[in-house]
Amino acid sequence: MRHNKGFNHLGRKSGHRKAMLANMACSLVLHKRIETTLAKAKALRIYAEPLITKSKEDTTASRRVVFSYLKQKEAVSELFRTIAPKVAERPGGYLRILKTGFRAGDAADMAIIEFVDFNEAALVKKEETKKPATRRSRKKAAPAAEAAPAAEPEAPKAE
């Protein structure tokens, strides 16, 4: 029985699971987005978000703690140099999981996991578009409003 076990074991022994999550976290830090199964993406979010929080404080101790999890110095330096300054004011929720459908071979749920602050397409605000004209006829209020101010200035000219 698995009573009170708080995380997904992903069908692997603990050493394999830790190595896999460390490799996936390094790939995520270096590439800013990866595609994987939904279960692995959810497990990776639980694994990686505390490391990102730890990277906000750039000390030797926090670098050593993060390096003990990631095990790649390129990923650690990328995390502390580029990612941490961008997420410095964010209180949490650094990663986004987007479901992409099912894998062709075994119909596994697939997902993209990415950094929220590094997706340029989502950060660009859409310009407000003009509403399309309806096919119903309406009374035009604008010409009546324009006619009233035009009558007032003519009165002083008559004097």
VMD Tcl script that draws the C-alpha trace (Angstrom):
set ca {
  {0.00 0.00 0.00}
  {1.11 3.55 -0.56}
  {-0.56 5.33 2.32}
  {0.69 8.87 2.95}
  {3.15 8.88 0.06}
  {3.09 12.44 -1.18}
  {4.67 12.28 -4.63}
  {4.50 10.34 -7.88}
  {7.08 7.57 -8.02}
  {6.82 7.46 -11.84}
  {7.31 3.69 -11.90}
  {11.04 3.96 -11.09}
  {13.40 3.28 -8.22}
  {14.49 6.32 -6.22}
  {17.95 6.63 -7.77}
  {16.59 6.49 -11.31}
  {13.82 8.95 -10.48}
  {16.22 11.47 -8.89}
  {18.62 11.26 -11.83}
  {15.80 11.65 -14.34}
  {14.33 14.67 -12.56}
  {17.79 16.27 -12.25}
  {18.40 15.80 -15.99}
  {14.96 17.13 -16.88}
  {15.43 20.15 -14.60}
  {18.80 20.90 -16.26}
  {17.22 20.66 -19.70}
  {14.40 22.94 -18.60}
  {16.80 25.55 -17.24}
  {18.99 25.48 -20.35}
  {16.21 25.38 -22.98}
  {13.43 27.25 -21.04}
  {10.78 24.75 -22.23}
  {10.63 20.99 -22.75}
  {8.01 18.53 -23.90}
  {7.37 15.46 -21.77}
  {4.53 13.41 -20.34}
  {2.03 15.10 -18.06}
  {2.99 13.01 -15.02}
  {6.70 13.81 -15.45}
  {5.92 17.50 -15.96}
  {3.95 17.64 -12.71}
  {6.74 15.84 -10.85}
  {9.31 18.17 -12.40}
  {7.40 21.26 -11.29}
  {7.47 20.01 -7.68}
  {11.21 19.32 -8.05}
  {12.28 22.53 -9.82}
  {10.25 25.34 -8.24}
  {12.02 25.19 -4.84}
  {15.35 25.37 -6.68}
  {14.22 28.51 -8.52}
  {13.14 30.05 -5.21}
  {16.55 29.16 -3.76}
  {18.29 30.80 -6.72}
  {16.77 34.21 -5.93}
  {19.38 34.62 -3.19}
  {22.78 34.43 -4.86}
  {25.03 33.10 -2.12}
  {27.63 30.36 -2.09}
  {25.44 28.22 0.15}
  {22.41 28.48 -2.13}
  {24.57 27.72 -5.19}
  {25.88 24.59 -3.48}
  {22.38 23.44 -2.55}
  {21.12 23.96 -6.11}
  {24.20 22.24 -7.55}
  {23.55 19.21 -5.33}
  {20.19 18.84 -7.07}
  {21.06 19.81 -10.66}
  {24.61 18.39 -10.96}
  {25.52 20.55 -14.01}
  {27.41 23.76 -13.48}
  {26.19 25.24 -16.78}
  {22.59 24.84 -15.64}
  {23.36 26.30 -12.21}
  {25.08 29.36 -13.67}
  {22.21 29.85 -16.17}
  {19.70 29.61 -13.33}
  {21.48 32.18 -11.17}
  {22.49 34.58 -13.98}
  {19.47 34.81 -16.27}
  {16.45 33.14 -14.68}
  {16.71 34.38 -11.08}
  {16.80 38.12 -11.96}
  {13.73 37.74 -14.17}
  {11.66 35.97 -11.51}
  {12.95 38.01 -8.58}
  {9.67 39.79 -7.83}
  {7.42 36.79 -8.57}
  {6.26 35.12 -5.32}
  {6.01 31.65 -6.87}
  {4.49 29.82 -9.80}
  {7.52 30.05 -12.05}
  {6.55 27.15 -14.33}
  {3.56 26.61 -16.62}
  {2.28 23.22 -17.82}
  {0.36 23.15 -21.11}
  {-1.33 19.94 -22.20}
  {-0.63 19.10 -25.84}
  {-2.64 15.95 -26.47}
  {-1.69 12.30 -26.66}
  {1.48 10.57 -27.84}
  {1.00 8.48 -30.98}
  {2.78 5.35 -29.77}
  {1.15 4.68 -26.42}
  {-1.48 7.44 -26.05}
  {0.28 8.96 -23.06}
  {-0.82 12.48 -22.03}
  {1.83 14.88 -23.32}
  {2.57 18.34 -21.98}
  {4.93 21.26 -22.43}
  {6.49 22.67 -19.27}
  {7.99 26.14 -19.56}
  {9.03 29.18 -17.58}
  {6.25 31.73 -17.28}
  {8.54 34.75 -17.70}
  {10.40 33.42 -20.74}
  {7.50 32.77 -23.12}
  {7.62 35.85 -25.35}
  {4.42 34.94 -27.22}
  {2.38 34.90 -24.01}
  {3.99 38.08 -22.65}
  {3.04 40.24 -25.64}
  {-0.30 41.89 -24.97}
  {-2.83 41.67 -27.73}
  {-3.92 44.99 -29.12}
  {-7.58 45.77 -28.66}
  {-9.46 45.03 -31.83}
  {-12.40 47.08 -33.00}
  {-15.72 45.34 -32.62}
  {-17.22 44.29 -35.93}
  {-20.27 46.20 -37.02}
  {-23.50 44.39 -36.37}
  {-26.01 43.77 -39.10}
  {-28.74 45.44 -37.09}
  {-29.54 49.05 -37.79}
  {-29.01 51.56 -35.01}
  {-29.69 55.22 -34.55}
  {-26.49 57.13 -34.92}
  {-25.95 59.32 -31.87}
  {-22.69 60.85 -33.12}
  {-24.16 63.11 -35.88}
  {-26.79 64.51 -33.47}
  {-24.09 65.32 -30.92}
  {-21.99 67.07 -33.55}
  {-24.94 69.21 -34.71}
  {-25.67 70.62 -31.23}
  {-22.19 72.14 -30.58}
  {-22.14 73.58 -34.10}
  {-25.33 75.60 -33.38}
  {-23.94 77.23 -30.22}
  {-20.86 78.91 -31.77}
  {-23.01 80.42 -34.53}
  {-25.07 82.42 -32.03}
  {-22.19 84.73 -30.92}
  {-21.23 85.37 -34.56}
  {-24.70 86.78 -35.28}
  {-24.20 89.64 -32.84}
}
mol new
graphics top color blue
foreach p $ca { graphics top sphere $p radius 0.5 }
foreach p [lrange $ca 0 end-1] q [lrange $ca 1 end] { graphics top cylinder $p $q radius 0.2 }
display resetview
